[in-house]
Amino acid sequence: MKTIMIPPIGIARIKELSNIKALNAHFGGSVESVTSPRLPYPFCMIADEEGRMKGLLRNNFASWLYGVDNHGEIIVGDVFLMKSVRSSDGYNLVGLTEQEIHHLAGRFQLELASVTDDA
């Protein structure tokens, strides 16, 4: 599944994940799905649930996307843009299509580096 990974420093890139376990492995533990009015449904950000406790760097773009200017809450560390799709058993995280990647990159003026495998 393809995602857009946005690090706190550096260029966003398309990241190919083999499965959700690869996402958990990237963060070394629990992940948190974060929604925002600036990121319309079905899109969401996946962040490290324990990022602040780990002392990760502030992610300015992700914090803006989350609405830090409205409520003061920041996002830290890497974030992955994905989709959260409702199904009969709740919500499932799924990857992005090429069209969705280009749409999001254009909408938020993200420069994207090339595809890399497994987070």
GITAQUI-V260626 format. One record per backbone hydrogen bond with DSSP energy under -0.5 kcal/mol. CO is the residue of the C=O (numbers start at 0). NH is the residue of the N-H. If there is no record, write none. Layout:
co=CO nh=NH
co=CO nh=NH
//
This chain:
co=0 nh=16
co=1 nh=95
co=2 nh=4
co=2 nh=14
co=3 nh=5
co=3 nh=80
co=4 nh=6
co=4 nh=12
co=5 nh=78
co=11 nh=112
co=12 nh=4
co=13 nh=115
co=14 nh=2
co=14 nh=16
co=15 nh=117
co=18 nh=21
co=18 nh=22
co=19 nh=23
co=20 nh=24
co=21 nh=25
co=22 nh=26
co=23 nh=27
co=23 nh=28
co=29 nh=48
co=29 nh=49
co=31 nh=33
co=31 nh=46
co=33 nh=44
co=35 nh=38
co=38 nh=35
co=39 nh=42
co=41 nh=83
co=43 nh=81
co=44 nh=33
co=44 nh=46
co=45 nh=79
co=46 nh=31
co=46 nh=48
co=47 nh=50
co=49 nh=53
co=50 nh=55
co=51 nh=54
co=56 nh=76
co=57 nh=59
co=58 nh=62
co=59 nh=63
co=60 nh=64
co=61 nh=65
co=62 nh=66
co=62 nh=67
co=63 nh=66
co=64 nh=37
co=66 nh=69
co=66 nh=70
co=67 nh=71
co=74 nh=58
co=77 nh=47
co=78 nh=5
co=79 nh=45
co=79 nh=81
co=80 nh=3
co=81 nh=43
co=82 nh=84
co=82 nh=93
co=84 nh=91
co=86 nh=89
co=89 nh=86
co=91 nh=84
co=93 nh=82
co=96 nh=100
co=97 nh=101
co=98 nh=102
co=99 nh=103
co=100 nh=104
co=101 nh=105
co=102 nh=106
co=103 nh=107
co=104 nh=109
co=105 nh=108
co=109 nh=111
co=110 nh=11
co=112 nh=13
co=115 nh=15
//
